[in-house]
Amino acid sequence: MPIQTDAELEHIFDLDTIAVVGCSTTPGKAAHDVPKYMQTMGYDIVPVNPFADEVLGERAFDSLAEVDREVDIVDVFRPSEEVAGIVDEVLERDDVQALWLQLGIADDEAAARAEAAGLLVVQNKCIKVEHSRLRG
């Protein structure tokens, strides 16, 4: 069952590195401003955007599979229909501890697969809103 309690969310916020799938280069878009907020809060942001070389001053990767550094959280800013494929990529890695699907994004079947593999899963919530509510 996806994470619901503040205590469970707090555990995720103790992690350090967030790969942002769908990270945008466009200020004003949630997929840009939310990771920027998390970066200003001290998190290491790893942008995943096949159309950018750099986002928020960080090297952008074409896919999660190409990220060559440790990742704790995968934060998804892609349509719900793409979540199953993203979960496939997440499950190929052995470093990811949490999957966060942003506000308006959910896939119960993919979330259940991620949970069965031992990941913490949040669906349909904004990481910035929850972080600022609990730690802001």
N, C-alpha and C positions, 0 to 999 in steps of 0.2 A: 504494500500500500504506500503510495507516495507520502512523503514527509508532510506533516501538518503542524507539529508542535514547535514552539519557539526554541525549546531545548535542542531539538533535532536540527533546526536551522542554524542555531549557534555553532553546532559542531561543524557544519559546512563552512561557516564564516571564519573558523580557525585555520582553514586550509589557505594556501598561498598563491597558487598559480592557476589562472583561469584561461582556458582556450575558448575563444569566442567565435563560434561557427556562424558566419554571416555578418561578421564585424564590418561596419560601414565606414567609408572615408568621408561621409557627408555629415558635417555638424548639423545638429537639429533633428537628425533621425535617432530614434531610440537605440538602434544598433550601433551608433557612434557614441551618443551621450552617456548611455548606461555603462559601457566598459570604461569610458573616460572617468566617470565618477568612481568606479571600482579601483581604477589606477591611482586616482588621487587619494584613495583610502589605504593605499599601500600594497594593493594586490599586483602581482606580476601578470600582465595581460599578453596573451599570445593570439594575435588576430588570425583567423582562418577566412581568407577571401581570395578566390582565384583570380580576381580582377585587379588586385592591388599588390604593390611591392612592399608597401609600408602603411601602417595605420597606427595612429597615436604614438608615433616615434618608434614603433616596434616593427621588426620584419614580419611581413604577412606570409602565411603558408597557403598553398593551393588547396590542401585538404588536411584533415586531422591526421591521416596516415603519414603525411610528410613532416609533421611536427617532430623535430629531433631533440626535444627537451622534455623534461618531466612535466606532466600536467596533472593537477589535482581535481579540477572541476571543468566540465565541458558545459558552457552556457550557449544555448541554441537560439538564434534569431533567424530561423528558417521556417517555412510553412510546415504545418503539422504533417502533411503528406511526405515530407522528407525525413521525418524523425526516425523511421525504421532503418533507413540506410545509414543515418548518422550513428544510431545505436550499434549497428554492425561494425562501424569503424571504431567506436568506443571499446567494444568488446574485444577487438584485436589488440588493444593496448593492455598493459598490465599495471599502469600507474594511476589511472583515473579512479577517483573515489566517489565522485558525485556527478550526476547529470542534472542540469537545470534547464527546464523548458520555460522560456519567457511567457509573459502574459499573453493569452490568446493561443498558445501552442500546447497541444496535448496529443498523446497517442498511448492509450491505455495498454495495448498489447506490447508495444516497444518498451514502455516503462516497466511492465512486468518482466520482460526479458532482462532488462538492466538490473532490476532488483534481484532477480533470481541469480544473477552473476555477482551479487554482493554490493552493488552500488547504491548509494543514497540517491533518491530521485525526487525532484520537485517539478510539478507541472503547473502551467497556467498562473505563474506568479512572477513578478518583476524582482530580480535580484537587488536592484537599487532600492526599490521601495522597502523590501524586507530588511536589507542591510541598514538603511537609514532609520527605520523604525526600531530596530534592535540595538544598533551601535552608533547611530548618528547623534 
